């Protein structure tokens, strides 16, 4: 079986930039997302730059059988993951009680269930190739988020799960890293209903910069990578500040973006 790097949510934003970074560093890729045309265009771009052309799998990871179908497709092509990059995810801004319950459950399916299944499904092949798992969390993982309650909670899960898995799998030679970016101007902002205001500009990094920071931290075997100095300082301050003080600030910001 040929070892590959599997990247989800690769059709745009941080996922597409992670694909470019991994490809530049000699990794053969399998790109996964719903939008096949975007994946094909990215695969063509990578091939045109002289790297091996990535395989493309148009799969909706919110579907309950998605990981089973993905694993079967990889096996049929003689491929197995050396590295799994769980980037697929989305957020929704608004009060949890007012937002579509179905959409929020779909967010849990993608941000939590699919990520967990992909992280665990290929552990044997990751161990064989001394590879690992890069899970994209967020600085939102470090605090509750009224106004985006389910999204913040989903990223808290990703961070906690990744840190625990880092400890469990290191004895098998599998590295696990949680990448925690701050605001990044991508399609995520438009889908979630968020926008970056002036107070967040200092925390904002481009998707390509976040991808490079994530790749470098993962290759060094870091457990958690917070992208950018300003975000590192913000996270350190959040850890020292009682939630009773932080929660009203977040709620005011979400109500008055």
Number of C-alpha atoms within 10 A of each C-alpha: 11 12 19 22 25 26 25 27 26 28 26 20 19 28 25 23 21 27 29 23 20 17 22 15 10 10 20 22 26 24 27 26 23 17 16 16 13 17 25 19 12 23 25 15 15 19 14 11 12 10 19 17 19 24 18 20 19 17 19 19 26 21 12 13 11 16 19 12 13 18 16 13 14 19 13 10 11 11 18 23 30 26 28 25 26 27 25 24 24 19 24 24 21 19 16 16 8 7 13 13 11 9 12 18 13 18 20 22 19 23 28 20 17 22 26 18 13 22 23 14 15 18 20 15 18 27 20 14 16 15 22 29 28 26 27 26 30 23 23 21 21 19 19 20 21 22 19 22 18 23 27 23 20 24 28 21 17 25 26 15 18 26 17 13 19 22 13 13 16 15 10 14 14 25 27 31 28 28 29 26 29 26 24 21 16 13 12 19 17 12 12 15 11 17 16 14 11 10 10 12 12 13 20 20 18 16 21 18 18 24 25 18 19 28 20 14 20 22 14 11 18 17 20 21 24 23 25 18 11 15 21 18 12 14 20 12 11 16 11 8 11 11 13 8 10 14 15 13 13 17 16 12 14 18 12 8 11
